[in-house]
Amino acid sequence: MSLIDSLIEGGWLKTPRIINAFRKIHRVDFLPARLNFGKNFGGPEDIKNLAELNEALPIGYGQTISQPLVVAFMTEQLNPQPGEKILDIGSGSGWTTALLAHILSKNCTGSTRANCGRVIAIEVIPELKEFGERNVAKYDFIKSGIVEFICADGSKGYQEKAPFDKILVSATAERVFPAWKEQLKIGGRIVTPIGSSIWLFIKKTEKEFAEIEYPGFAFVPLIEK
């Protein structure tokens, strides 16, 4: 059974447009050419096989490409819709960025690229920002203006392109930062790890948020400048 089919069977992937994104955006395209596991190195064939594992994998600089189960769960909670503008904090390898871009651009039409949606990908580590950007460039999302990469401190959000329909955070923080809440549209969602839980925040009014906690996960920490 393929990784994606196992995620569907396990109930982690449910929504057709998200399932389609997982099938079209290949995880192997977002892994380094070689993976370093101490003294053991993975060559191209090893990496292709590793991409099918339901495990987080190292991408360098103390960071990982997240476990597919976790990415599936968080994306389902985020509930991205075609045409939305999403802030992707801790974009790392660019895999989640590309998944979101595929979903948001479903209804792209015409030469003006109307209804394409936008993903603003924030990564604080310059080398990883460039790595993720190169990976996403394997698809059409940067050239078409759907994805933009920014090297910045994700804890501050990105006021220049706010407000956002959704905010996805892929590294654990101690709290939800005020900038995230301020830069979110009413009705919008934040999905973020806090400690060992995934939290969903839904903005009801400018000051009121609904909160749901899903415990039992593990992430690398969010790096702040």
N, C-alpha and C positions, 0 to 999 in steps of 0.2 A: 504494500500500500504506500502511495506517495505521501510526502509530508503534508501537502495541502489536503488530501483526502482524509488523512488521520485527524487533522484539525477540524474538518467538517464533521467527521464521525464523532469526535469528542465534544462537539457543541461549542467549540471556540470560534469557528467561522460560521456565520449564519446568513448574513445579508448578501444577496446575489452580486451587487456591485463591488463589495469588498472581496468576495471570493474571486471575482473576475480579475481584480487588481492583483491579487496574490498569484494568479495563474499567468498573468501577462508580465509582471515585474519580477525578474528572476533574482533570487537572493545571491546566487553565485556571482552576479555582476557587481556586487557591493563588498566583496571580500578582497583582501590584499592578494597579490600574486603569490606570496608565500606566507604561511602562518607559522609563528614561532611558539612551540610548546616546550619551553625549556631547551633541551638538546634535540628535540624531534622537530623536523621541518616537514611541512606538507607541500608537495609539488602540485602542479595543475590538476591532475586526476584526483589526488587526495582532497583538494579544496572543493572540487565539484561534488564529491561524496559528502564532505563535511557540511556543505550548504544544505543538504537534505536532512541533517540532524536537527532535532528539536532542542537545540542548546544555544546558549550565548557563546560567541566566539571572539577571540581577541583581534582587534584591528590596529593595535599600537597605541602608544601614549597613555597606557593604563585604561583604555576604553574598550568597549565591546560592541559588536552588532548584537542586538537583543535577541533573546529566545523567541522563535516564531510564535509559540503559544501566547507569549506576553504581548507581542506586537498585534496579533489577531484580536486578543481580548481588549486591548486599549483602543484599537481602531473601531471595534464594534461599539464601545462605550462613547467614543467621540462622535460617532454617527455622522461622518462627513457627507455633504451633499454636493452634487454638481453645481458649479458656479460660485461656491463659497470662497472666502479668503481665510486661510489658516496660517497660524504661526507655529512652526515646528522647532521647538527649543531642544538643543542638544542633538543636532541632526546627524552628527557622527559620520557613518558610512554613506548616508544619503538614502538608505533603503526605505525608511518610513516616508521620507520626503517624496520619493518617486511613487510609492503606493498612494499617498494622498493626491499627488498630482494627477495620476491616472483616474482616480475617482472624480476629482473636481472638474476635469476636462472632458467628461463624457459627452456633454452637450455642446461642445465647441462648434461654432458654425461660421462659415464665410471667411473672407480674407481679413476681416477685422478681429477675428478670434473672439467674437462675442460669446458671453456665457462660459468662458473657459475656466474661471476661478483662478486663484493665486495661492501659492505656497511661499511663505517667507521662511527660509531655513536659517536658523541661528546656531553657530558653532563657535565656541570661545577659543579652541585650539587651532591656530592658523593652518598647521599641516593637515589636520583632519577636515577643516573647511575645504581645503583644496582637494583632498582625497574624495570627499563626498560630492563635490562639484564635478570632478572628473567622472565619477560613477554615474551620476544623474545625466550627464551629457551623452551617455551611451543611448539615451532615449531622446525624445524631441522636446522635452519640457523646458529646458533653459533657452534654447534657440527660439522657441515659440513664445517666450515671455511668461510662461505659467509659473516657473520656479525662479526665485532669486536667492542667492546665498549671501549671508552677512557674517563677518567675523566679529563677534561682540559678546558681551556678558548677557546671557539669556535671562538672568534674574531680573533684569530691567525691562524685559519685553522688547518691543520695537515701536516706539511712539510714532516714528515717521510714517509708518504704514497702518497704524491703528485707525479705527477699531477693527477687531477681528471677529469672525463668526465662531471660530473654534481656536483653542490653543492646546497643542499636544506637547508634553514634556517627557523626555526619554531618559532622564537621570533623576535620582532621588534627591529631594530637598527636605529641609527641616520644616518648611511651611509653604503656603501659597504666598508668593510675593505680591505686595499691593499693586505693582505695575501690571501684573497679569489681570487682576480683577478690573482695574481701571480701563484697560485697553480692550476689554471684551464687550461685545454688543449685548444688550438685554436679550435674553433667550439663548445666548451662546453657552458653550460648554468648555470647561477646562478638564483635561484628563492628565493627572500627574502622579508620580510616585511620591509618597511622603513616608520616610522610614521604610518599613517592609510591606506597606499597603499601597494599593492603587486607589486614588480618590477621584470621584467625579463631582465636579462643581457645576451647577446650572444657575445662571444669573437670572433671577426673577425680577429684581428692580436694581437701581443703581447701588443700593446698599445691602440687598438681601440675596443670599445664595442658598439653594438646596445642596445638601452634601450627602454623598453615599460613599462608604468605605468598603473596599474589597481587600481583605488581608491575605498574607501568605506569599508575597513576591520578593524578589531581590534585584537590586539595580546598582550600577556604579553611581557615585555621588555627582551632583551638579557642581561644576566648577564656577566660582564667582571671581571676578577681578576686584 
